[in-house]
Structures are given as C-alpha cells and as structure tokens.
Amino acid sequence: MPSRILIFTFVLIGFVVALSLTNFFLSVIPPKFKTKVTPATYNLGYENVSFMTSDGLDLKGWFIPNEKSDAVIIVGHGYPFDKANILQATYFLADEYNLLLFDFRYFGESGGRYSTGGAKESKDILAAVEFLENEKGFAKIGAIGFSMGGAAILMSESKDLKAAVIDSTYANSDMLFEQLYSMFPGVLKLPFVWLTKFYALLFLRINVNEVSPLNSIQEIDAPILLIHGEKDSQIPAKNSQLLYENSNKSRTELWIVPDAGHGMAFALYPDDYEGKVVEFFDKHLK
C-alpha cells in the first residue's frame, strides 16, 4: 500500500510539473498569427518605421500621418496577435489623429525570442513614446491598448502619455494565472500558479508578483478609459472593475459592454465604441 501511495504521489507531482511547464512555454513562445492587411487596405497612407527598446530589441511599426492633427495615438495589439490584427478596430482614429501601430516584441515583424504578456512589453510602449517624441516631434501622445497591449500601457507608467484607452486587460498576474488554470477548482489550481511564477523567475528573470497593472494605474496621472466585455471568459470583467476601484476616479472612466466577449466591444457596438473613444481622446488630446 505505501508503495502505491508513493507511486501515485510521484505521478501526481510529475503531472503538475509537466502541465505547468508546458503551459508556461506555450505562453511565452506561442504560435505567431500574421494578419494580411496593411493601412493601404483601408486607403490610408503610411510609413514603415522601426525603433529600439531600452533592452536592445528592434520593433517594427506603421506610422499613419494626419496632417490636420498635432496629436498621435499609439495602438497596442493583443496577445498573441500582431499590429495588423487590430487595425480594423482602430483605423477610424486616423480621421482625427496620427497613429502609430507596432508589433510588440516577439510578434509580427519585431525582434525578440519570447513574449511576457505585458511585463517587458511595457518597455516597448516607452520606446514608442520616445520614438514619437524624438523622431516625430510629438508632445501630445495618447494610447489605446487591447488585452496585453492595455496591460503594457499601464505598466509603462509613462508620464508622457496624455490619455489612454485600456480595452479588456487584466488587473494582476494572480488573476491572470488563476483564470489560465480555471479548469481546476479551488486550491487545486494553486500549485500550477506557484510553479508558473517560479518558471517566470527562473527562465525570464521576472518577478510575477510585480506584474501588476493594478499597482501601476495608481501611479498614472493621465485620464484613462477602461473598456471591458460583460461576458469576457478569458479575462473576466471584474479585472477592469478592480482597476477602476483602485484608480483615481476623478480621471478614470469605466464602460462594461453588455454581452461582449473578450475584445469584442467594437465588433458588437462599432458606432458606440467609436463615439466613446473619439470623444475621450478629443477631450484630452486636442
């Protein structure tokens, strides 16, 4: 009997380690999706641009000019997609503003060997801001980010962003990992969460406990519009509700979108979405 218990214990430990390690590597080196559209698809002129991050990665992007505007909006795509994937949901902003869309590290045409779901991507946002200030001469800079892109914008804590729209992002790593292992009830998910944190520290030198848009939002002075789908099953709406509760409510707005899934607010309510986002940026960037 003791030998059977011992064998079962080793098998159980092996299962937990194997599953968590597999999920970890699939998360940081996911398949790359390449969307076959460009701004020209929507009759927009654009310039291919590149800029370097503080840790030496070359990021590729599109700058879409608008000669009538002295403001620019950075567009941050979600995981595990590329800059082209988010173009359809954001090109309406080109009517009023200059736009910069770029591929986060690892994705699309950008350099990098792995993704960190927003942690190191915050450096990518800072690099984009620096590029727009130093190379393009902009002082009025806003940002819109989806899921990972939204987390990266918040965790950049950039003092040079004048306004930010954050769509469907997570509040902190604990909530993200608990959702990742939501198939396991209660405390059964905890070993997987703990091991994932350990792998991040071991392989990526990232203290996951510090990956927290929830902490960062308290350090941001710029106005923020939080958007989240009511029926988001990947990153539940409670994440944005928690972000809102911990923000400075005098400069933060929250829109929970009825019936919308993850990142689907624009698809379900395009007119309302465009209206709210344009009104927000017009208020804070013009």
C-alpha positions in Angstrom: 0.0 0.0 0.0 2.7 2.6 0.9 4.5 1.9 -2.4 1.3 2.6 -4.3 0.8 5.9 -2.4 4.4 6.8 -3.2 3.9 6.0 -6.9 0.7 7.9 -7.1 2.4 10.9 -5.4 5.2 10.9 -7.9 2.8 10.6 -10.8 0.7 13.5 -9.5 3.7 15.7 -9.0 5.0 14.8 -12.5 1.7 15.7 -14.0 1.5 19.1 -12.3 5.1 19.9 -13.2 4.7 18.7 -16.8 1.4 20.5 -17.4 2.5 23.8 -15.8 5.9 23.7 -17.6 4.2 23.0 -21.0 1.7 25.8 -20.4 4.5 28.2 -19.5 6.5 27.6 -22.6 3.4 27.7 -24.8 2.5 31.0 -23.3 5.9 32.7 -23.8 6.6 31.2 -27.2 3.1 30.9 -28.7 2.4 30.4 -32.4 2.6 33.7 -34.3 -0.5 34.9 -36.1 0.2 37.1 -39.2 -2.7 39.2 -40.4 -2.5 40.0 -44.1 -3.7 43.6 -44.2 -1.9 47.0 -44.1 -3.2 50.5 -43.8 -3.4 50.6 -47.6 -6.2 48.1 -47.3 -8.3 50.9 -45.8 -6.9 53.5 -48.2 -4.6 55.0 -45.6 -1.1 56.3 -46.4 1.6 55.0 -44.1 5.3 54.8 -43.4 7.2 51.7 -42.3 9.1 52.7 -39.1 11.3 50.9 -36.6 12.7 51.9 -33.2 14.8 50.3 -30.4 13.8 49.3 -26.9 16.0 50.0 -23.9 16.9 46.3 -23.8 18.1 46.3 -27.4 15.1 44.9 -29.4 14.2 46.3 -32.8 10.4 46.9 -33.1 8.6 47.3 -36.4 5.6 49.5 -36.9 3.4 51.7 -39.2 3.1 55.4 -38.8 -0.1 56.7 -40.3 0.1 60.5 -40.7 -2.7 63.0 -40.3 -1.5 66.5 -41.4 -4.5 68.1 -39.7 -3.5 66.9 -36.2 -0.7 67.7 -33.9 -1.5 64.6 -31.7 -0.7 61.0 -32.1 -2.2 57.8 -30.7 -0.2 54.6 -30.0 -2.1 51.4 -30.8 -1.1 48.3 -28.8 -2.3 44.9 -30.1 -3.3 41.9 -28.0 -1.8 38.5 -27.4 -0.8 36.5 -29.5 -1.5 38.7 -32.5 0.2 41.5 -34.5 -0.3 45.1 -35.3 -2.4 44.3 -38.4 -4.9 42.3 -36.4 -6.0 45.4 -34.5 -6.1 47.7 -37.5 -9.7 47.1 -38.4 -10.9 48.1 -34.9 -8.8 51.3 -34.7 -8.3 52.8 -38.1 -11.3 55.1 -37.5 -8.9 57.2 -35.3 -6.9 58.1 -38.4 -9.7 60.5 -39.3 -8.7 62.8 -36.4 -5.2 61.7 -35.3 -1.8 60.5 -36.4 -1.4 56.8 -35.5 1.5 54.5 -34.6 0.8 50.8 -34.7 3.7 48.4 -33.9 4.4 44.8 -33.2 5.2 44.0 -29.6 8.4 42.1 -29.0 8.4 38.5 -30.5 5.3 39.1 -32.5 4.8 40.2 -36.1 8.0 41.7 -37.7 9.6 42.8 -34.4 12.6 41.2 -32.7 12.6 39.2 -29.5 12.6 35.5 -28.7 9.6 35.4 -26.4 6.5 37.2 -25.1 5.9 38.2 -21.5 2.2 39.1 -21.7 2.8 42.8 -20.9 5.7 42.7 -18.3 8.6 43.5 -20.6 6.2 44.9 -23.3 6.0 47.9 -21.1 9.5 48.8 -22.4 8.0 48.6 -25.9 5.5 51.3 -25.0 8.2 53.5 -23.6 10.3 53.0 -26.7 7.3 54.0 -28.9 6.7 57.2 -26.8 10.4 58.1 -27.1 10.3 57.5 -30.9 7.3 59.8 -31.3 8.9 62.5 -29.2 12.4 62.4 -30.6 11.9 61.3 -34.2 8.5 62.7 -34.9 8.4 65.7 -32.6 5.1 65.0 -30.9 4.2 66.3 -27.5 0.5 65.2 -27.4 0.6 61.4 -27.2 -2.2 59.1 -26.3 -2.5 55.3 -26.4 -5.1 52.6 -26.9 -4.3 49.0 -26.0 -6.1 45.7 -26.1 -5.6 42.9 -23.5 -1.8 42.6 -23.3 -1.4 45.9 -25.0 -3.5 47.6 -22.4 -1.5 46.0 -19.6 1.7 47.1 -21.2 0.5 50.7 -21.4 -0.5 50.8 -17.8 2.7 49.1 -16.6 4.9 51.5 -18.6 3.7 54.2 -16.2 4.7 56.7 -18.9 4.5 60.3 -17.7 4.3 61.5 -21.3 1.1 59.8 -22.2 -1.8 62.3 -22.1 -4.7 59.8 -22.3 -5.1 56.1 -22.5 -7.9 53.7 -23.5 -7.5 50.3 -22.0 -9.6 47.5 -23.5 -10.1 44.1 -21.9 -6.9 43.9 -19.8 -6.0 42.1 -16.6 -5.6 43.5 -13.1 -2.6 41.4 -11.9 -0.8 38.2 -12.6 -2.6 36.2 -9.9 -6.0 36.8 -11.5 -4.5 36.0 -14.9 -2.9 32.7 -13.8 -6.0 31.7 -11.8 -8.1 32.2 -15.0 -5.5 30.2 -17.0 -6.0 27.2 -14.7 -9.7 27.8 -14.1 -10.4 24.2 -15.1 -9.1 23.2 -11.7 -11.4 24.0 -8.7 -10.4 26.0 -5.7 -7.0 25.3 -4.2 -6.2 22.7 -6.8 -5.1 25.4 -9.2 -2.6 26.9 -6.7 0.4 24.5 -7.4 0.1 25.4 -11.1 0.0 29.2 -10.3 3.0 28.9 -7.9 5.1 26.8 -10.5 4.3 29.3 -13.3 5.6 32.1 -11.1 8.7 30.1 -10.4 9.3 29.4 -14.1 9.0 33.1 -14.9 11.6 33.9 -12.3 13.9 31.1 -13.3 13.8 31.4 -17.1 12.8 35.1 -17.7 14.1 36.8 -14.5 10.6 38.2 -14.0 9.1 38.5 -10.5 5.5 37.9 -11.5 4.2 39.4 -8.3 5.4 42.8 -9.7 3.5 42.4 -12.9 0.5 44.4 -11.8 -1.5 46.9 -13.9 -3.5 47.3 -10.6 -0.4 48.9 -8.9 0.6 50.9 -12.0 -2.8 52.5 -12.5 -2.4 54.3 -9.2 0.8 55.9 -10.5 -0.7 57.3 -13.7 -1.8 60.9 -13.8 -3.3 60.8 -17.3 -7.1 60.2 -17.9 -8.0 56.6 -18.5 -11.0 55.0 -20.2 -11.4 51.3 -19.2 -13.5 49.1 -21.5 -14.4 45.5 -20.9 -16.9 43.0 -22.2 -19.5 41.9 -19.7 -19.2 38.2 -20.9 -15.4 38.1 -21.2 -14.5 34.5 -20.4 -10.7 34.9 -21.0 -10.2 37.9 -18.7 -13.4 38.5 -16.7 -14.8 42.0 -16.4 -14.0 42.0 -12.7 -10.4 42.8 -13.7 -11.4 46.2 -15.1 -13.8 46.8 -12.3 -11.0 46.2 -9.9 -8.7 48.6 -11.9 -11.4 51.2 -11.7 -11.9 50.8 -8.0 -8.2 51.3 -7.4 -7.7 54.3 -9.7 -8.3 57.9 -9.3 -11.9 58.0 -10.2 -11.8 61.7 -11.0 -9.8 60.9 -14.1 -10.9 57.3 -14.9 -14.0 56.1 -16.7 -15.3 52.5 -16.9 -17.5 51.1 -19.7 -18.7 47.5 -19.2 -20.1 46.5 -22.5 -23.2 44.3 -22.4 -23.0 40.8 -24.0 -19.5 41.4 -25.3 -16.8 38.7 -25.0 -13.0 39.3 -24.9 -12.1 42.3 -27.0 -15.4 42.2 -28.8 -16.9 45.6 -27.8 -16.0 47.1 -31.1 -17.4 44.2 -33.1 -20.8 44.3 -31.3 -21.2 48.1 -30.9 -19.0 49.8 -33.5 -20.8 53.1 -33.5 -20.9 53.4 -29.7 -17.3 52.3 -29.5 -16.0 54.8 -32.0 -18.1 57.5 -30.4 -16.9 56.9 -26.9 -13.2 56.5 -27.8 -13.1 59.6 -30.1 -15.0 61.7 -27.6 -12.5 60.6 -24.9 -9.4 61.4 -27.0 -10.9 64.7 -28.3 -11.4 65.8 -24.7 -7.9 65.0 -23.5 -5.7 65.3 -26.6 -7.0 68.3 -28.5 
